[in-house]
Amino acid sequence: MTTFVDCNPDSYQRTTLHISQQPAAGGTDNATRPQKVGRRLSMYEDDTSVDDLYDDAVSLSPRVGHNGRGVAQFSSSQYTEPSSFIQSSTIELSTSEPSTSDLWTSDPSSSNESSMSPHDRAGLPPCQNEVAGHKRKRSTAGYDRIAFSKLASPMPDYDIKQSSRFPGQIRAYDWLSKAASKAFHEELLHRLAQWGVSEFHDGTCILVPEKWKNLDPMDILAMFDLENCPSGQSPRLRYQYSDHCVSFARALGWFTGPPRSGVQLDNFVGIGNHQPMDASHTCHHNNCIVHIVYEAAHINQDRKKCCAMARRTRQEKRADEIPEHCEEHNPPCRLQHAALTTNEAYGIQFDVLRQARGLPERIVPLQRPRRHLYATLEAKLPCRFPAISIFPSDLIRERPISLKTKGKPEGFCMFCREICAFDSAAGIWGHIIHQHDGIDTAQRLDEIRRIAGLWRAYWQTQSGGKRGRTTVQRIEQALQPDFSWDMVLAWNVR
């Protein structure tokens, strides 16, 4: 008797398996045996090839041969099942669709009549609908689901971080929502538009450090110089949504691509036993908000050698030999962007802003910084690196509305060499107290008093806005004649 045994027909469109049962002398035929073998073989993945099935057949019995058609055959007499089952079987694997008569040939005297179809009892081959129904029934058997659950990886088990803002909820739960993605991309597009470029721009870097978070680029343009631009290690721009705050680059990596899963969210907030992920800058400029890719942390670290190679090549006065991309990573590192210094990247960024706003070039060109490492200064377009460019279609001519509240004090720090501004009185006070302790106390006291006067004048002209009671009290105290440094220290501002 030849019986067709289904091997997950939904997955195997061209692979069929036949079991020819030949009861041994004195033995009895048993229909359970081929079903067990068929279920055993149906536990393969969707991409299982005929060679994989043949290898499994070899594992069932050491006695393997080939017939004249090159179809695998084997005997299962030594299979580790009870001897009451079939003593001898031949399994054939082929990659061609057999005819209906080959699929099903049954002897009514050797099987249970109650389990047979009308066509079987009549000694006729089944119709195609019955064959398809038989396949569907076998392919959805509960055994396959149980077998899959045993072979699949177990659910990860680890502690989670709870939200400090929403007790009883996991941290950053809202970051999985469509609303979170929409809110982030709106801010991204606004920030790029402030610098005069669209979302499709990738020819130059757009560097936005945290200290420029609330500044309008046109306000910075008037005072910008290569000597006062932020360094490469300046604190990165931050982004907060709901109860979670990360770097803007990491948020960009998270919201780029398809929707994320719950396990990916756990990894994003730093929990679980999975490989950590980083937001990598393919341009190797830490404050860039354009060239970001979300990838494994070890790949991010491995990119450092590409940056070192590009900068070493330029330092050896072989800048023309620097390729546009590396060949080791996907997406590749932008080597010509990496060869620029941070000062040069800022200079090109402001040059692009001038083009977008239709402004003329600087009357006095940017001067070479004192610590510039290379023989040439590439601080405007066009430069010697062809990969660093701007398409006119990527420029945004219209100046968007600033993110900051209209009329709000800029909060520039007069003691910083770099352009540095804060969006709150407490923020700049804490900066002056802790970051400029080398400055004379009287000078810092006068600066704190000046900032207090700006904020009081602003609040007198505004009917709304957030006004912390503590901040209001400190402003009034700073404007008193007996204001001293001891009072400043008593504020305990961080």
Secondary structure as GFF3:
##gff-version 3
##sequence-region A 1 494
A	DSSP	beta_strand	2	4	.	.	.	ID=ss1
A	DSSP	beta_strand	16	21	.	.	.	ID=ss2
A	DSSP	alpha_helix	32	41	.	.	.	ID=ss3
A	DSSP	alpha_helix	50	60	.	.	.	ID=ss4
A	DSSP	beta_strand	64	66	.	.	.	ID=ss5
A	DSSP	beta_strand	72	74	.	.	.	ID=ss6
A	DSSP	beta_strand	89	94	.	.	.	ID=ss7
A	DSSP	alpha_helix	100	103	.	.	.	ID=ss8
A	DSSP	three_ten_helix	108	110	.	.	.	ID=ss9
A	DSSP	three_ten_helix	113	115	.	.	.	ID=ss10
A	DSSP	alpha_helix	118	121	.	.	.	ID=ss11
A	DSSP	alpha_helix	128	139	.	.	.	ID=ss12
A	DSSP	alpha_helix	142	151	.	.	.	ID=ss13
A	DSSP	three_ten_helix	173	176	.	.	.	ID=ss14
A	DSSP	alpha_helix	178	194	.	.	.	ID=ss15
A	DSSP	three_ten_helix	210	212	.	.	.	ID=ss16
A	DSSP	alpha_helix	217	221	.	.	.	ID=ss17
A	DSSP	beta_strand	238	241	.	.	.	ID=ss18
A	DSSP	beta_strand	244	247	.	.	.	ID=ss19
A	DSSP	alpha_helix	248	255	.	.	.	ID=ss20
A	DSSP	alpha_helix	262	268	.	.	.	ID=ss21
A	DSSP	beta_strand	277	281	.	.	.	ID=ss22
A	DSSP	beta_strand	292	296	.	.	.	ID=ss23
A	DSSP	alpha_helix	297	302	.	.	.	ID=ss24
A	DSSP	alpha_helix	304	315	.	.	.	ID=ss25
A	DSSP	three_ten_helix	319	321	.	.	.	ID=ss26
A	DSSP	alpha_helix	335	338	.	.	.	ID=ss27
A	DSSP	alpha_helix	342	357	.	.	.	ID=ss28
A	DSSP	three_ten_helix	392	394	.	.	.	ID=ss29
A	DSSP	alpha_helix	425	435	.	.	.	ID=ss30
A	DSSP	alpha_helix	441	461	.	.	.	ID=ss31
A	DSSP	alpha_helix	469	478	.	.	.	ID=ss32
A	DSSP	alpha_helix	485	491	.	.	.	ID=ss33
###
